[in-house]
Amino acid sequence: MSKVFHITSFLGECLQRALATSGIESTERDARIQPSDPRLGDFQANGLMALAKSQKTSPLSLAEQVMCSLEVDEEWRKTEIKAFVSGPGFITFQLSDAFLLHWLNRYKKEECLKRDAGQRLLGRKVVIDYSSPNTAKQMHVGHLRSMIIGESLQRLLRFCGAEVIRDNHIGDWGTQFGILILMLKRHSFDFEKNSSDILKTLEALYKEGVALTKADENLLNEARRELVLLQQGDRTNMSLWQRINDISYRAFEEIYDEMDVHFDCVLGESFYRDQVDRVLRELEEIGVAEVSEGALVVRHREHSRFCEQPFLIRKKDGASNYATTDLATLLYRVEHFHTDEIIYVTDGRQQDHFQQLFLTAEAWFAQKNYVLPILKHVWFGTILGKDGKAIKTRSGEPVHLRELMEEAKSRAYAIVSEKNPHLLEEEKRQIARVVGLGAIRYADLSQNRTHDYAFSWGKLLSFEGNTAPYLLYALARIRSIFRKVAPPLREESTTVDMAMIGTAEERALAKKLVLFPYALGQAIEDLCPHFLCTYLYELAEIFSSFYNTNRILDEEKTVTVRRLALCSRTGLMLKQGLTLLGMETLEKM
Ligand code: ARG
């Protein structure tokens, strides 16, 4: 049964075997299975039409041959799934009640789901680079998506069996330090006296420094000197830098803790500074990089756009940059972690950077015979304000993450207090935290990550539609059903008899439940968590119509048990799904 977990892959394999038995070679793509229009069946194979064409046979006769081969396939026959030929030669599959009930019985607990899902990426080692903010600044809304999307992806990958290394590539070696150190010295900055809200103070100081150095050439040169001193390892500057970083890391940590985001590897860009020389030397030696007007660049001549837009890896003044660091980091990850795959989660505006990085790595690794991992850039769009531009505060500043999170909690608190004034204060706060933070998260993840989206408190905190409150409430409602059942019934103990499924709503719900692994597969394949969100939302809706029309506690015990089982599996999938999105869930709401 294990393979049947991924019902669509299982059907695809059966189909491919049947084709082979009929003497027809096929690819996985030819035999790809998709959920079908429910009026026709549960699943269908669309690729057979094209396959028939390439085999110069009619789709109908191909479909009929396949049906004959399926009939004698041992594994297929065990499942009691029905197959039909319909229309001009589609093959449609119908899951039997027995199959659905069997499946539901198997997935009683999270562990069972996990064990089967874990086969998918078993043995694959993946470094995922996400969040990766810059130090000396507070995290703002521009840092939200990488953290949220990255966290969900790492959970999905891990759940599907990959060995994941969560890597926070902190920007701690930027040019901002020249100006900042200059200002700290000019003000004889006292870290102790300024200890409250110190990052805010540093940020203001930096801004002041930017304005001053813009207006005064001498000052700008002084700032440059401070940066060079830092890069040369000057004691005073290094210690100021260290202090700023310590403060920044602590502030990041507070946000990560509250958002339940954790890393295995936190290395700043500065960690790679001794490794860039080797990278530059190798690239120059093998001729991948060339000197151009004093700078070192990589030209991708075969590329339509990058041929005119070289990849700068060492500036004219000899300084390395973001690209150099990324090359050194890539090599480190390969040599240190022996990773099979690296995933970078950043803003869409870095697409060119990563394309050029990957092209450079390909050329470099090929010549040096290094093993190139699979490289993926998972990029995302912008969060927009009411005016349709990147979201800002009224005064035009970026919205700080800390403040956004506090506002989410206090807005959720107001809603919870209004809906449920009798709850204990502590309960209200707990619910408000889960709902508020979950709402920010879910609003982001439920969008296709490559799209921009408009941030709206009203929408993300709504109890209707594809939102966190709606899903959290659906789950809490299922929990409350189990609190009412007498005698107390453990959710996972509800085993369904191999009886018939009663109503159309029961059947619709059972069929949707079976698709959980399919949704997981979609999310993993494109690294797009919104597929999972859409699934969970549809599941909750189907559950809701089941719940509204089918009495759970029926006079007939077998009916009650079966319906309770459907409730419990829905609860399991919702809980597991929300957890994979990084969300906390509630027993009561
Ligand atoms: N610190 C960078 C930024 O804020 C993101 C780093 C992403 N990771 C990387 N390896 N380049 O834009």
Boltz pocket constraint, residues with backbone or C-beta under 6 A from the ligand:
constraints:
  - pocket:
      binder: B
      contacts: [[A, 129], [A, 131], [A, 132], [A, 133], [A, 134], [A, 169], [A, 170], [A, 171], [A, 326], [A, 329], [A, 344], [A, 345], [A, 346]]
      max_distance: 6.0
